[in-house]
Amino acid sequence: MTKETLTIENITFTLERKNIKRMYLRVLPPKGEVKVSAPNFLSDEEIFNFVISKKDWILKKQKYIHENGIKAPLKYDNGEKHYLWGRPYTLQLIKNDTIKNVVIDEDKSMLYLPIPKRSTIEKRKNILDEFYRLQMQTAIPTTLDKCAKIVGKTPSEVKIRKMKNWGNCRYHDKRITLNLNLAKKDPECLEYVMIHELCHLIEFNHGKKFKKLMDKFCPNWKEIKKRLNE
C-alpha cells in the first residue's frame, strides 16, 4: 500500500493505493479531511477526474462538518477524552488480568479501561458502556427519590438503554426509560430528564400544560436542556 497527499482544483486529499477493485472517497470529521482509496492499477488522471467529479459533494460535506461541529468517531484508544457526570477524563487502556473494572483517578482526571489481549473498538466500547450502565444504576435511585417528591409521581419502572432521545415515558404502564449516555452529562441533566419524564405521567404531550409543569418543578429546565443538547 502506498500513501501520498495530492491537490487538484483546491481539493487536497490523501491518496492510498491498495489491492482493491473499486475507488472510494471519504470526507472525515472533525476537519473535513478528504481520503481516497484507489486500486493500484488506476492512473493519476483517472483518480483526479474522480475527485473533480465529486468536488461539489466534498465542499458540501466539509461545510456541514464545520458548521455542525461534527466530531471524529471514537476509537476508544489511549489519550481520548471521555466524560463521566460532566467531567472529562483521559482514557488509558490497561492490559492487566488482575484488573477487571474501570478505574477512575479523580486527581489525574484519568479513566483506566481494562481490556482483553485481543480487543477491538467494539469490545472496548462495550466495556465502557457497561461501566456507564453501572454508574446510571447507582445514580438513579437517589435521583428518582428526589424528583418523585418534587413532581408527586412515581413510575412503575425505570430502565436504561441506548436511544436517540434522552428519555421517554410509556404513559399506559408508567414505565420510564433513560438514555445510557446521561452518565456522561452533568448530574443536573439526569435530574432534568427524570423530572421531564415524570411530568409525562401527568401530561402526556408537550403542550402548554406540560411546559407549565416543567416551569413549576424545574424552573431552569430550558437552560439545562440547551446544555444537555450541546
ABEGO torsion letter per residue (X at the ends): XBBBBBBBGGBBBBBBBBBBABBBBBBBOAAGBBBBBBBAABBAAAAAAAAAAAAAAAAAAAAAAAAAGBBBBBAGBBGBBBBBGGBBBBBBBBBBAABABBBBBAAAGBBBBBBBABBBAAAAAAAAAAAAAAAAAAAAAAAAAAAAAAAGBBBABBBBBBBABABBBBAAAGBBBBBAAAAABBAAAAAAAAAAAAAAAABABABAAAAAAAAAABAAAAAAAAAAAX
